[in-house]
Amino acid sequence: MKPIIEIVSYVSAGPVLFGMTEAQVQNAVGQPLSTIPRELAGGKSANYNSFVVHYSADDKVVEIGFDDTAKVIIDGIDIFEDPDALKKLILKDGCPYEDYGMIVLLELGISVGGL
């Protein structure tokens, strides 16, 4: 069964809150499978089974990414399972734009690619 992750825009993704330290994230979700430095951005990335947590140079969560092995929900939309997810997200956001092949939805606080 896929883990269910509810995104709360600009606040959290499941138990991981933006601004948490690495120790707080590990307390909430356990040890990562691996951790690698983010050379260009500073900080590091911690890889888990179905998601990755990116930390800033001052050890705060700044980004959380998911692959399709997770069940990711935002505003009732199942991002990976709903065939109309991208259309619904674009309509809900109202001001999408494309950047480096990603659809950026600032109102929702997310970016998506590969849908």
C-alpha positions in Angstrom: 0.0 0.0 0.0 1.3 3.4 -0.9 1.9 5.9 1.9 -0.7 8.8 1.8 0.8 12.3 1.9 -1.5 15.3 2.3 0.1 18.5 1.2 -0.9 21.7 3.0 0.3 24.6 0.8 3.3 26.4 2.2 3.0 24.5 5.5 3.7 20.8 5.2 3.7 17.5 3.2 2.5 14.8 5.6 4.5 14.9 8.8 7.3 17.1 7.3 6.8 20.8 7.9 8.8 23.5 6.0 11.4 25.0 8.3 12.0 21.8 10.3 15.6 20.8 11.0 17.1 17.5 9.9 16.8 16.1 13.4 13.1 17.0 13.6 12.4 15.4 10.2 14.2 12.2 11.3 12.3 12.2 14.5 9.0 12.4 12.4 9.8 10.0 9.6 13.0 8.1 10.5 16.4 7.8 9.0 16.9 8.5 5.3 18.2 5.9 2.9 20.9 8.3 1.9 21.9 11.9 2.2 23.8 13.9 -0.4 25.1 17.5 -0.5 23.4 20.1 -2.7 26.4 21.7 -4.2 24.8 24.5 -6.1 22.1 25.4 -3.6 24.0 24.6 -0.4 22.5 22.3 2.2 21.7 18.7 1.5 19.1 16.3 0.2 17.8 13.3 2.2 16.3 10.4 0.2 13.5 8.3 1.6 11.5 5.5 0.0 9.1 7.6 -1.9 10.2 11.2 -1.3 13.2 13.5 -0.9 13.6 16.3 1.6 15.9 19.2 0.6 17.5 21.3 3.4 18.9 24.8 3.1 22.5 25.6 4.1 21.1 26.5 7.6 19.5 23.0 8.0 15.9 23.9 7.4 13.4 22.1 5.1 12.9 24.1 2.0 11.5 21.6 -0.5 9.9 18.2 -0.5 9.7 16.0 -3.6 7.7 12.9 -4.4 7.8 10.1 -6.9 4.8 8.1 -8.0 5.2 5.4 -5.4 3.5 7.8 -2.9 -0.1 8.7 -2.8 0.1 12.5 -2.8 -3.1 14.6 -2.2 -3.5 18.4 -2.4 -6.9 20.0 -1.9 -8.6 16.6 -2.6 -6.7 16.0 -5.8 -4.7 12.7 -6.0 -1.7 14.0 -8.0 -0.5 10.7 -9.4 -3.8 8.7 -9.7 -6.3 11.3 -11.0 -6.0 11.4 -14.8 -7.2 15.0 -14.7 -4.9 16.1 -11.9 -2.8 18.5 -13.9 -5.9 20.2 -15.3 -7.5 20.5 -11.9 -4.4 21.9 -10.3 -4.0 24.5 -13.0 -7.6 25.6 -12.6 -7.3 25.7 -8.9 -4.1 27.7 -9.0 -5.2 30.1 -11.6 -1.8 31.5 -12.5 0.5 28.6 -13.6 3.7 29.1 -15.5 6.3 26.8 -17.0 10.0 26.9 -15.9 12.6 24.4 -17.0 10.0 21.9 -18.0 8.1 22.1 -14.7 4.6 23.6 -14.2 4.9 26.0 -11.3 1.7 26.7 -9.3 2.6 29.4 -6.8 -0.8 29.8 -5.4 -0.8 26.1 -4.4 2.9 26.2 -3.4 3.9 23.3 -5.7 5.6 22.5 -9.0 4.8 19.4 -11.0 6.5 17.5 -13.8 6.0 14.3 -15.6 2.2 14.0 -15.2 
